Amino acid sequence: MQAPRLGPTLLIVLTLWALAMIVPDIYRLGEPLGSFGFDPDNNGLVIDVRGPFAEEAESPAYAAGMRAGDRLDLSQMRCIPVSTLRCATALATLGGLQLVSSHRRGEIALAASAGKPPRLIELTAKPIPHSWSMLAVLGLDQLAAIAVILAAAWLVWTRPGGMTWGFFLYVIWFNPGQSYEYYALLQHAPAALIAQNLVASIAQGAGFAGFLLFALRVPQGESSPRWRPLERSLPAIGVALAMLLALSYANVLGYPTEIVTRAGILSGFLVAAGAFAILLTRRSELPALDYQRLRWVIWGCLIGLPALLIADIGQGTTLLGDVFKSVSPGDELWGLVRLVNGVLCLFVFEAVRRPRVVSVAIPLRRVTILGLLLSLPILLLHEQIEHIREEMRHSLTLPSWVWLAIAVLILFLISRLHEFAVHVADRHFNRAVARAGHELGEAILRSPDMTTLESLLVKGPCQALDLASAVLYREDGGVFRRRPGAEGWGEADAAATLHPGDPLLSGMKALRPFEIGRDAARGADLPQGPARPGLAVPIADRLRAYAVVLYGAHHSGNDLNHDERGMLAKLAELAHSAFAKLDHDGLRQRVAQLERERDALASKLAAHTVEKADRG
């Protein structure tokens, strides 16, 4: 399947639509939405009459006489005609939305059941209670969703093609953001909400097909011929999924759709499994550098896809309630589960935009720490949080801006705690790097001559970090000359000399390690693959540049990580001192030799003068 020729205008329109669905929910941080206080499945069966409230007595539905086990009369609430209060109420309550505009009126037609006659109930939505945990999770979800949408759009803008468009179409709908406020606004115009639901079905089908296309082409934007038949079938797959998802909204026409809704959401698991299988199969097709980039995508899929699909099942269907009778997680937990989907988007963004990536174990470690910091308090204290919230609500009344300030403070404290925990974990897992850097640094300071020092700067890091290449260029007469003993470089690789204005040395003025981008390396005869130099480490100060060392990636294809770069920067500082010392010692030896030659010449001259005087 050829990459679609889609222009910037369509990209901008789709980006604005994706943001329009999630940005309004930021308003909920200060002003809550309301709820009718009950939760029906897509067949109309009422499974809960408490909703987001702490007690059933606070629920408008419970106060109006609705009980679990009652059933909505879908035939009486169908959207024919569309502009009725019953239609608006059906659109607002079916499908797991639950939240509506505060104080919104609703009209529910209940079917006869268990000896109860048919009833018509009028409800007025009450504002849902605030809690610090809900606000913190909501803020994180919305910030993460905005970030991933803009990141996916940026990838399309800078690298247009089937790969990036496929991922962008997926992110439009499948992101960590919540869109309750957006749907609450559309509930005032039932026809617009029905149109939104149909467009959403198309967006989900396109997202699933787009993600499969992304899996076939990541990370270079190309797929091998063996996958072309599957690519050609993706439009049909997207259309079929869109139709299945659209059928789930038929309950507003009077038809029960719980089974269809479950099938539509569960089809996402099939797509996720298919994408995961494709990624695993394609590993053997890629070189080392691209293989490491693909590992980021694989781990992102393994973590992010199931999380989002589980959240959709938990909030959009009753499947989890049927399987686990005692499970009744709050919105905070589902929000955290959705937040995990941001891991996929982050990993994909890094894998696509960077030609080299560090070991995927590093971000996985950091994500795990963040997940523990966010989830443990809610998982362990979920019930206690409810009681604390109720006690605070009865004992003091706080304005909305105070709750918002509390949520911002909690987010700040979590970020600082995460930063500290990551620092401690990195120090623990990188002790071998620190030890190797210390040993190399000691050897560099004890270098007896320039040849030994140069060898330590080239061979030492290659052996300690398992690097694929390293080469040292030494300053000589205003240019940098390549020294013998390079690792991973052939005789024909690169020029023998580099001038200060060479693109490879464009970052020398910063006097610290700098990246060698593809543009800077273009035109130079450099080794390819992991051996292609990606980091330049100057050995210089403001007055003089002694040398510059170019390092490649690891043999595995992983890029140098932060701690390894820090080690090389420290070695450069020590090497500068060693170069200065050896240079100074060499000058002293040269001066001493010249003084000896002078003294010898003076002695010879004096002896010659005496001899000449004696002959005279």
Protein Blocks (a to p, Z undefined) as FASTA:
>chain_A
ZZddddfklmmmmmmmmmmmmmmmmmmmmmccddehiacdfkopafbfnljafbfklpmk
lmnopaehiacdfklmpccdfkbfklmmmmmmgghlopacehiacddddddeehiacddd
ddddddddddfklmmmmmmmmmmmmmmmmmmmmmmmmmgcfklmmmmmmmmmmccbdckl
mmmmmmmmmmlmmmmmmmmmmmmmmmmmmmmmmmmmpcnopacfklmmmmmmmmmmmmmm
mmmmmmmmmmmnopacklmmmmmmmmmmmmmmmmmmmmmmmmmmpcfklmmmmmmmmmmm
mmmmmmmmmmmmmmmmcklmmmmmmbccdfklmmmmmmmmmmmmmmmmmmmmpmbdcdfk
lmmmmmmmmmmmmmmmmmmmmmmmmmmmmmmmmmpccdfklmmmmmmmmmmmmmmmmmmm
mmmmmmmmmmmmmmmmmmmmmmmmmpcbfklmmmmmmmmmmmmnopabdcddddeehiac
ddehiehiafkgocfbdcfklmklmmmmnopacdddfklmgopacdehjllcfbdcdddd
fkbcfbdcdddddfkopacdfklmmmmmmmmmmmmmmmmmmmmmmmmmmmmmmmmmmmmm
mmmmmmmmmmmmmmZZ
